[in-house]
Amino acid sequence: MPHILKNNTLEIHLDLPSENYRHARFDWTGKISTLRFHNTPLESFERADGQNAPHVGKGLYNEFGIDRALGFEETEMGGWFHKIGVGLLKKNNSEYRFDRDYEIDPADFAVNAEAHRVLISCRSKTVNGYSYLLNKSIELNDNSFTINYYLENTGKKDIITDEYTHNFIAIDQEPIGNKYILKFPFQIKPELFEETVNPEGKVTIGQNKISFNSTPKEPFFFSNLTGNELAKASWELVNLQSKIGISETGNFKTDKVNLWGWTHVISPELFIKIVLKPGKTTEWSRTYEFYTIH
């Protein structure tokens, strides 16, 4: 059973590490599977074409090292490397891919659940000189909640990675379209995007906002919306029909913001870079706020 954080405004269902999703991509300490604001559903799925198998994303799932898993390059074929927040993965190919199936040796997890707060710890084994301790707390407030991260390098090698939350969102299950507006606190620079996938031309890029002229039937994707420039880690999504807004704000600067979506889902992603020497620690947070618009 998921642990439920609930007050008069918000309801959050958090799948614990041993529950439901137990695959190789997303962090097992951060599986927010259900999100409701005044009983209005806000979460969606990675896929809506009948392929919502247990290994795909939903709700608010985060991930460490989407492009580069910890220690993958120096691991021999058939050996084990780290996926932070999951455990050890067995190397079965010369190139790491986040969407590939891997055999998993799970990390050690501990959970301390309270009425309005959950603390989950993930302690890794030591392999190839790498090891870590990840602590994450999810704390519920009146109309917001905060995810606090603590990462300690307990190994002998530098930890170089990144982390983001793959926000699978659809407000009141409304398809993505002209009722949605996505805003950023920085100037969007399409000429500096690393990748642009907008096959139907239904996504409109403004100076600091993204809108839709109709509902996209094909997936869309834009990478590096800041053009490698440091910016405030924040986005705001509003639905003009349901009159509901959502924002995510990190307490860090970001130089990488991606956007992915489809007919049924929109996912803005704020990345944080992590470079951690042995024996050192780092902390960061993400706060989600929810409100009605008039």
N, C-alpha and C positions, 0 to 999 in steps of 0.2 A: 504494500500500500504506500502511495506517496505521502510525504509529510505536507500538511496544508498550513500555510500562513494566511490568516484571514482577519479582516476588520470590517467596519461598516462600508468601506470604500473599495478595497482590493481583496482579491482572492488569488493565491499563488499555490500551485501544486508542484512540488519538487520531488522528482524521482530520486531515491537514494542510490548510492553507487551500485548496489547489487540488483537493482530493479530495472526492468524493461531494457532500454538501450544499453548494450554491453559490447560495443564494437570499437574499431580501432581509430576512429577519427576524433570524436568529440570528447571533451573532458567529462569524466564520470562524476565529478564533484559539482557540476553546474547544470544539471538537467531540469530546467524549468519547463515543464510540459504543458501547463495550463495557466492562463493569465486572464483574469476578469476584472473589469472596472465597472462598478455598479451593476454587476451581473452581466455585462456585455462582454462577449468573448473577443480577445485581441490576438490570440495566437493562431498560427497556421502551420502548414506542413511544407516540407521541401518539395514534394511532388503531389499532384492531384490527378494523376492519370492511372490510378489503380496500382501504383508501385510503392505505396507507403509501407514498405517492409520495415521491420524493426531496426534496420541498419541506417535508415535515412534520418535527416534532422527534422525537428519540430520545435515549436515554442522558442525559448531563448537558450540555445546551446552555444557554448564557447569552445574554442580550440586553440591549442598551442602548436606552433610550427606547421602551418598548413603547407609550406613549400619545403621545409627542411626539418626533419625530425632529429632529435638530439642524438648525435653519435652515429648517424646512419652511414656516413661516408667511410669511416674507419672500421665498420663492422664487416666481417667476412660473410660471404653467402652462407645462410643457414645459422648465423649467429643472431644475437639479440641486441636490440637498440631500444632507446627510451622514447615513449610518447607521453609527455607530461600530462598528468591527470588521468592516465589510463593504466600504464604499466609498461612491460617489455613487449616488443613486437619482434617476431622472427623474420629476418631478412629473406625475401624470396625473389628479389629482382634487383637489377643493378641501379634502378632509378626509383626513388621514393615517390609515391603518389598517395595523396590523402584519401582517395576513393577506392584504394585497393584493399582486398581482404588480407589480413595477417593473422597468424596464430598469436594469441595473447597470453601472457603470464601477468595477471593483474597485480597492481601495486597493493599495498596494505592501506585500507581505509578505516577511518573512525568517524562516528557521527554523534554529535551532541545536539539534540533537538529541543527547542523551547517553543513557547506559544507564538512569539513574534520574531524568532531568530533561530537559524540553523547554522551550526559550525561543522564543516566537514574537513577532515585532514587526509592527505594522501602522502604516504612515505614510500619512496622507491627503494629498490635494491641497488647495490653498487655494481655497475657493469661498465667495463672499458674506461674506468676512472670517473664516470658520471654518477651522481646521485643527488637527490633533492628532497625537500619537504615543502609541500604545498598546503597552506591553510586557506580556506575560503569561508566567509560568513555571508549569509543573506539575511538582511535585517529589514523588517516591515515597519513603515511609518504610516502617517495618516493617508496621504495620497501619493506615496512614493515608496520605493524600496532601494536599498543600496547593497551592492555586491562588493565586499572587501577582499582583496587578495594579499597573501603574504607568501613569498617564495624565498626559500633559503637554499643556497648551493652547499650541499654537504659532501660534495665530491672533491676530486683533485684537478678537474679541468674546468675551464670557463663554460658557463651556460650562455649560449647565444641563440636567441629564439625570438618569437613574437607571439602575441595573444590578441584575440578579438572575439566578439560575440556575434554569432550568426543569428540575427534577429529575424525569425520567421513570423511575420506580422500580417494580419488582415483584420481591420477594425470592423467588428460586428459581422465578420465573414463576408464583407463587401468585396467583390472583385476589384482588382486594381484598375483604375480608370480616372476619369476627369473629376471625380469627387475627392481625390487625394492630392495633397501638396506636401512635398518633402523639402525642408529648409535646412541650410547649413550656415554657420557663422563665418564663412570665408568665401572668397570669390572662386567660383568653379571655372576651371581652365580646360575646356575640351581638347585644345590643341596639345596639351601635355599628358592626356590620358595614356596609360600604357596599353589599354585594350578597350575597344568600343564594340559592343554587340547590341545593335538596335535594328534588327532585320526589317521590321515593319514601319519604322519611323514614328512609333506611337509615343516614345518618350521624348519630352521637350526639355532641353537644358537651358536654364536661365542663368542670370548672373550669380545668384546664390540660392536658387531653388530649382527643383525638378518637378515637372507636372506631366500629365498624360492627356493626349487628345482623344483617346478611346482605350478600350481594354486590350492589352497585348495578348495575343494568342501564342506567341513564341517567347522563350526566355530572353531577357535582356541582361546586360552586364556592362559595367563601367569600372575600370580599375584606376586607382591613383587620382582621385578627384582633386587633390590639393596640388598636384604637380610636383611632389616631393618637398613642398614647403611646409614648415611647421605651422600648425594651426590648432585652435581650440578644439578639443575632442568632443564634438557635440552634434546632434541632429534633432530635428523636430518634425513629426509627421502629424498632419491633421486630416480628418475626414469630414468634409463639408456637409455630408448627408446625415451622419450620426452625431455630428457636433462634438466629436471626441478628439483630443490631442494627446500625443505621447512624445516624450523627449528622453534621450539618453545623454548624459554628460559624464565624461571621465575627468579625473583630477590630474590629467597629464596632457601634454601636447602630442599631437599625432602628425606624422608626415605621410600617412597612408590611409585613405578612406575608400572603400569599395562599395558598390551598389549592385545587388543582384535581385532579380525578381521574375515573376511569371504572371499568368492570369490571376492566380489565387493568392499571391504572396509578394511582399516587398521586404527586402532585407538590406538596410544600411549597416555598414561594418566599420567600426573604429579600431584601428590597430595600434598596439603599443609595442615598441621595440624593447627587448630585454637583453642586457649584457651584464652578467653576474660572475664575479671572480669567486674562487673557492673560499668558503667561510663567510661570504657576504650575503646580505638579505636585501630584498626590495619589496615595497608595498605600493599598491594602487587601488583605485576604486572606480566603480561605475554606478551612477544613480539614475534610476528611471522614475520619471514623474508623469502623472496622468491627470487630465483636467477636461472640463467641458468648455466649449466655445459658444459665443452668442452672436 
